[in-house]
Amino acid sequence: MDPTTIGPIIVFTSPKAGSGANREQIPRLRELLKHRGFDHQFVHSPVELEAIVSELSGGEQQPPCVIAAGGDGTLSLAASKTRPETRLIPMPMGTENLLARMIGQSAQAEAVMQTLTDGNLRRIDAGSANGRLFLIMATAGFDAEVVRRLHLRRKGHIRRSSYLAPIWQTLQRYRFPSLRVSQLADDGSVIEETTAAWAMVFNLPRYAAGLQIAPQAVENDGMFDVVALPGQGFFKGMQYVAGAIRGRLETHADVRRFHAQRLRVEADERVAFELDGDYVGRLPLVIENLPLRVTLQVPPNRSHRPHIDR
């Protein structure tokens, strides 16, 4: 493909993105872009990314394409600093890389180049949580507390084994406080309220370690899939995890599922929440769906997933 028909390319990454062989793919990508004659630049600062995209957007030229080299959090950050028409390509270098797995995107520089030159466009929804954009999920409760503890001790690249100590600490100390999950109307009034010990809001049908919690979530329907788990304590939690591993969580009679565009999650105690695997803060949390907010460029062998009405 003629580089002039693609538009400017920005590779957004950070010095801590990836490790080992994957880390070597970043200079390899630089070589390929230069060799093919693509207009490109590398940036590490979210503020700089936002300024460059704003400068390059508009007019008659093709909108810029941002290659986000990092994990799911890096991709969400890139989406938050760009415009809906900006094309995003994940270059997966995180621990889970849930969105990249969903679309079948490899971290290999050659695979990223193929998506850049031959890929298809795919529009997906995003979410806004207290004004912060996320792509995959927002959760509050036990798993968010694990992420918070990991955040406090994090040094460098995260591996799955990094979660073992925070999980053990949380199991020993977490009291499973009650959460109020409210579905909201456009004017902010409460349509329906339910209580839970764990609250999970999914935009995409993905969760860490391959657990199937909301496998029917649709990324372009303008709705969230909400899962509220009322059970408290270690043994009840293990039952939920076992159900998610087997893909049979919905068979638990106490699990509450519903679809919503707007939500509020709150508690009388200090409860952590996380977005796309990153600890963000404490409840309360107000969440809103942003229909078709993000444009992904996906590998050419991945067909477009049609819009599905609820």
Secondary structure, DSSP 8 states (H G I E B T S, - for coil): --GGGT--EEEE--TTS--HHHHHHHHHHHHHHHHHT--EEEE--HHHHHHHHHHHSSSSS---EEEEEE-HHHHHHHHHTS-TTSEEEEEE-SSS-HHHHHHT--S-HHHHHHHHHH-EEEEEEEEEETTEEESSEEEESHHHHHHHHHHHH--SS--GGGGHHHHHHHHHH-----EEEEEE-TTS-EEEEEEESEEEEESSS--GGG--SSTT--TTSS-EEEEEE---SHHHHHHHHHHHHHT-GGGSTT-EEEEESEEEEEESS--EEEETTEEEEES-EEEEEEEEEEEEEE-TTS--------
